[in-house]
Amino acid sequence: MKYAIVDLETTGGKPEDEAITEIAIYLYDGNEIIDRFISLVNPERPIHWYVQKLTGINNKMLRRAPKFYEIAKRVIEITQDAVIVAHNASFDYRVLKKEFDRLGYKFERPNLCTVKLSKEVFPRQESYSLGKLCKALHIPITDRHRASGDALATVELFKMILNKQRNLLDRINTPGIKPVQKIKKDIIQTIDNLPAKKGIIYFYNKYDRLIGVNAARNIQKKVNQIYIKDNPKALDMQQQINRIEYELLQGNLISRVITWHYRFKENPVFSPCTKAKLNATHKFSNAHMILVDKGHFTGEKSIIYIENQQVKGYGFFNLEWQNQDLEVLKKRLTPVTDHPSLRKIIQDYLDKHKLEKIIRFE
């Protein structure tokens, strides 16, 4: 699934008279930014003085900027077949629709609001404004109140939301349009489009329920193997798969932990979680520690947090994460249910492999 993460700056004033002064769209495929469009826009009307002071965008700056009709085609193309994501999506979506209405074009896209999602994923925050929420979660923002800076911060916020809540389909708003019926694509083409890289594969049925999850050193090869098998279980799974998603991950241990987490949480029928009777009194060499390894991409680290001999959660952070307070760090973790089988997965890995770093606490 593709997400068009949008931020707009506008002229301000009365809602019916608002027009776009700057637009930024980052097209995100769930793993990385695959396209972007950033532009000032000549609104053909004056900007409210307060908005000029807030954004630094004034009427003189926009005299030579393209008018909206000149960039409309690019906006349509980059948002085609994508879900629009914005912080307070009702505002950005309304303004975009209004601009297209003026051109006589019916612009309709499914959309997600990161304000609403953040209230679910990060409850009890003092504020859900983009600036204060990013400060609380230690998400850097450059060029605050400019479209590109705010949109990039929303990308990072959305990544965190997606890491905590993989399936967002039931939260997508489709105002004015009927939900698109999911058509099962030719499986050969689907496999050909999968990357031959390490990561996690998520299999969904036609009801958008997770029915299988697998860690793989080669995503394309793993899916291909599933479709080659002809035993009854494999044939049943092949029949039920309606959608395949993946998450690129360079770290092997974090892949195993996330796979276990979704198996334990969602109980997918074709990837049941191993819950065999194990030694519940097993102890790690240190009661409190942070396991650091590779993340989704170069420059990002994965973290597994262990406290009082229990696995508390995992998260992803940039290279500056060590400067963060431990309590702030813990807020950004995706919580997991501690279980002897999860501890065994981690301990077995530590016995045989070396992580980038283990931070031990007394």
C-alpha positions in Angstrom: 0.0 0.0 0.0 1.2 3.5 -0.8 0.7 6.6 1.4 0.8 10.2 0.2 1.9 12.1 3.3 0.7 15.7 2.8 1.2 19.0 4.4 -0.2 22.3 3.2 0.3 26.0 4.0 -2.6 28.2 3.1 -3.6 31.9 2.9 -5.7 31.6 6.1 -8.8 33.6 6.7 -12.3 32.3 6.0 -12.5 28.6 5.1 -14.4 29.2 1.8 -11.6 31.7 0.7 -8.6 29.6 1.7 -6.0 28.7 -1.0 -2.8 26.8 -1.0 0.5 28.8 -0.7 2.8 25.8 -0.3 2.4 22.0 -0.7 4.6 19.0 0.2 3.8 15.4 -0.6 6.0 12.5 0.3 5.0 9.1 -1.3 5.8 6.4 1.2 5.4 2.7 0.5 5.6 1.4 4.0 9.3 1.0 3.8 10.8 4.1 2.3 10.0 7.4 0.5 9.7 6.6 -3.2 8.6 9.9 -4.6 8.2 13.5 -3.5 6.7 16.8 -4.7 7.3 20.2 -3.0 6.3 23.6 -4.4 5.3 27.1 -3.4 1.9 28.0 -5.0 0.6 31.3 -6.1 -2.8 31.5 -4.4 -3.9 34.5 -6.5 -5.1 36.2 -3.4 -3.5 37.9 -0.4 -2.2 36.0 2.6 -3.5 36.8 6.1 -1.0 38.8 8.1 -1.0 36.2 10.9 -0.2 33.4 8.5 2.7 35.4 7.0 4.2 35.8 10.4 3.7 32.2 11.3 5.1 30.6 8.1 7.4 33.3 6.8 5.7 33.0 3.4 4.6 36.4 2.1 2.8 37.6 -1.1 6.0 38.8 -2.7 7.6 35.3 -2.5 4.7 33.8 -4.4 4.5 36.2 -7.4 6.6 33.9 -9.6 5.4 30.6 -8.1 3.2 28.3 -10.2 -0.6 28.6 -9.8 -2.4 25.6 -8.6 -3.8 24.6 -12.0 -0.1 24.4 -13.2 0.8 21.7 -10.5 -2.6 20.0 -10.3 -1.6 17.2 -12.7 1.5 16.4 -10.6 -0.7 16.2 -7.4 -3.1 13.8 -9.1 -0.3 11.6 -10.3 1.6 11.3 -7.0 -1.6 10.6 -5.0 -3.0 8.2 -7.5 -3.8 4.8 -5.9 -2.5 6.1 -2.6 -4.0 6.9 0.8 -3.6 10.5 1.8 -2.0 10.9 5.3 -1.9 14.2 7.1 -1.9 15.6 10.6 -5.5 16.8 10.9 -6.3 15.3 7.5 -9.8 16.8 7.4 -8.2 20.2 6.9 -5.6 19.3 4.3 -8.1 17.0 2.4 -10.8 19.7 2.4 -8.4 22.4 1.1 -7.1 20.1 -1.7 -10.7 19.2 -2.7 -11.6 22.9 -2.8 -8.7 23.7 -5.1 -9.7 21.0 -7.5 -13.4 22.0 -7.3 -12.3 25.4 -8.6 -10.8 23.7 -11.6 -14.0 21.6 -12.1 -12.2 18.3 -11.2 -13.6 15.9 -8.7 -10.6 15.0 -6.4 -11.4 12.0 -4.1 -8.9 10.0 -2.2 -9.0 7.7 0.9 -7.3 9.3 3.8 -5.9 8.8 7.3 -5.4 11.3 10.1 -2.3 11.1 12.2 -4.0 13.1 15.0 -6.6 10.4 15.4 -4.1 7.6 15.0 -1.7 9.1 17.5 -4.5 9.3 20.1 -4.9 5.5 19.8 -1.2 4.6 19.6 0.2 7.3 22.0 -2.5 7.8 24.6 -2.3 10.4 27.4 -0.1 12.9 25.6 -0.4 16.5 26.8 -1.0 17.7 23.3 -1.5 16.2 19.8 -0.4 19.3 17.9 2.4 18.2 15.5 5.0 20.3 17.2 4.3 19.2 20.7 3.7 15.6 19.8 7.0 15.4 17.9 8.8 17.0 20.8 7.4 14.5 23.2 8.4 11.6 20.9 11.8 13.1 20.0 10.9 13.4 16.3 13.1 16.2 14.8 11.3 19.0 12.9 13.2 21.4 10.6 11.4 24.4 9.1 8.4 24.2 11.4 5.2 25.6 9.8 6.6 25.1 6.3 5.1 22.3 4.2 8.2 20.2 3.6 9.4 20.3 7.2 6.0 19.5 8.7 5.4 16.8 6.1 8.7 15.1 6.8 8.0 15.1 10.5 4.6 13.5 9.7 6.4 10.8 7.7 8.5 9.9 10.8 5.4 10.0 13.1 3.5 7.8 10.6 6.4 5.3 10.6 6.1 5.0 14.3 2.4 4.5 14.1 2.8 1.9 11.4 5.4 0.0 13.5 2.9 -0.2 16.3 -0.3 -0.8 14.3 0.4 -2.6 11.0 -3.1 -3.0 9.7 -4.7 0.5 9.2 -7.2 -0.5 6.5 -10.2 -0.3 8.9 -9.2 3.3 9.8 -9.1 4.6 6.3 -11.7 7.2 5.5 -13.3 7.1 2.1 -15.7 10.1 2.1 -17.8 10.4 -1.1 -16.5 7.2 -2.7 -17.2 3.5 -2.3 -14.4 1.3 -1.0 -12.4 -0.1 -3.7 -12.9 -3.9 -4.1 -9.6 -5.7 -3.7 -8.9 -7.8 -6.8 -6.5 -10.6 -6.4 -3.6 -9.9 -8.8 -1.8 -12.5 -10.8 0.4 -14.3 -8.3 3.4 -14.5 -10.7 3.4 -10.7 -11.1 3.1 -10.3 -7.4 6.1 -12.5 -6.6 8.1 -10.8 -9.4 7.5 -7.4 -7.7 8.7 -8.5 -4.3 12.2 -7.6 -3.2 14.9 -10.2 -2.8 15.9 -8.7 0.5 15.6 -9.5 4.2 12.5 -8.7 6.1 9.0 -9.8 7.3 6.2 -10.9 5.1 2.5 -10.3 6.1 -0.3 -12.4 4.5 -3.9 -11.1 4.6 -7.1 -12.8 3.5 -10.0 -11.1 1.8 -11.4 -9.8 5.1 -8.0 -8.1 5.8 -7.3 -10.5 8.6 -3.6 -11.4 9.1 -3.4 -15.1 8.4 0.4 -15.6 8.2 3.6 -13.8 9.1 7.1 -14.9 8.3 10.6 -13.6 8.7 12.7 -14.2 5.6 16.3 -13.6 4.5 14.9 -13.3 0.9 11.3 -12.1 0.8 10.7 -13.0 -2.8 12.2 -16.5 -2.4 10.2 -17.2 0.7 6.9 -16.3 -0.9 7.8 -18.3 -4.0 8.5 -21.3 -1.8 5.0 -21.0 -0.3 3.4 -21.2 -3.8 5.6 -24.1 -4.9 4.4 -26.4 -2.1 1.4 -28.6 -2.9 0.5 -30.1 0.5 -3.0 -29.5 1.8 -2.0 -26.7 4.3 0.0 -24.9 1.7 -2.8 -25.1 -0.9 -5.3 -23.8 1.7 -3.0 -20.9 2.4 -2.5 -20.1 -1.2 -6.3 -20.0 -1.7 -6.9 -17.7 1.2 -4.1 -15.2 0.5 -5.6 -12.0 -0.9 -2.9 -9.5 -0.1 0.9 -9.6 0.6 2.7 -6.9 2.4 6.3 -6.8 3.6 8.6 -4.8 5.9 12.3 -4.6 5.0 14.5 -5.2 8.0 18.3 -5.6 8.1 18.4 -6.9 11.7 17.8 -10.6 12.2 16.9 -10.6 15.9 14.4 -7.8 15.5 12.8 -9.7 12.6 12.3 -12.7 14.9 10.9 -10.7 17.7 8.4 -8.8 15.5 7.3 -12.0 13.9 6.7 -13.6 17.3 4.9 -10.5 18.4 2.4 -10.6 15.6 1.9 -14.3 15.8 1.2 -14.0 19.6 -1.0 -10.9 19.1 -3.0 -11.8 16.0 -2.8 -15.6 16.2 -2.7 -16.1 12.4 -4.0 -19.5 11.3 -1.1 -20.3 9.1 1.7 -19.0 11.4 0.6 -20.0 15.0 2.8 -18.8 17.8 4.9 -21.4 19.5 3.7 -21.4 23.1 5.2 -24.7 24.3 5.8 -25.2 28.0 9.2 -23.7 28.7 11.2 -22.8 31.7 9.4 -19.7 33.0 12.2 -19.0 35.4 14.8 -18.5 32.7 16.9 -15.5 33.4 19.0 -13.3 31.1 22.6 -12.6 32.0 21.5 -9.0 32.9 18.1 -8.2 34.4 18.0 -4.7 32.7 19.5 -4.2 29.2 18.9 -2.7 25.7 19.8 -4.9 22.7 20.9 -2.8 19.8 21.1 -4.0 16.2 20.4 -3.0 12.6 17.0 -1.4 11.8 15.0 -1.0 8.5 17.9 0.8 6.7 21.4 2.1 7.2 21.5 4.8 9.8 18.6 3.4 11.8 18.9 1.1 14.8 16.5 -1.5 16.3 16.2 -1.7 20.0 14.8 -4.5 22.2 14.2 -3.4 25.8 14.5 -5.8 28.7 13.5 -4.8 32.3 13.4 -7.0 35.4 14.1 -10.0 33.2 11.0 -9.3 31.1 10.9 -8.3 27.4 9.0 -5.0 27.5 9.1 -3.8 23.8 11.0 -2.9 20.7 11.5 0.2 18.6 13.4 1.9 15.9 15.6 5.0 16.3 18.1 7.1 14.4 21.8 7.4 15.3 21.1 10.0 17.9 18.8 7.8 20.0 21.4 7.4 22.8 20.9 11.1 23.7 17.3 10.4 24.7 16.1 10.0 28.2 15.3 6.4 29.1 11.7 7.2 30.0 11.2 9.0 26.7 12.7 6.0 24.9 10.3 3.6 26.7 7.3 5.7 25.5 8.3 5.2 21.9 8.6 1.4 22.2 6.0 -1.0 20.7 5.0 -3.0 23.8 5.1 -6.8 23.6 3.7 -9.5 25.9 6.6 -11.1 27.8 6.6 -14.9 27.4 9.1 -17.7 28.0 9.1 -18.6 24.3 10.0 -15.0 23.4 12.8 -15.0 26.0 14.1 -18.3 24.5 14.1 -16.8 21.0 16.2 -13.9 22.2 18.5 -16.0 24.4 19.1 -18.5 21.6 20.1 -15.7 19.3 22.4 -14.1 21.8 24.1 -17.5 22.4 25.0 -17.9 18.7 25.2 -14.3 17.3 26.8 -11.0 18.1 24.7 -7.8 18.2 26.0 -4.4 17.4 25.7 -3.4 21.0 24.3 -4.5 24.4 23.7 -1.7 26.9 23.5 -3.2 30.4 22.1 -1.4 33.5 22.9 -2.2 37.1 
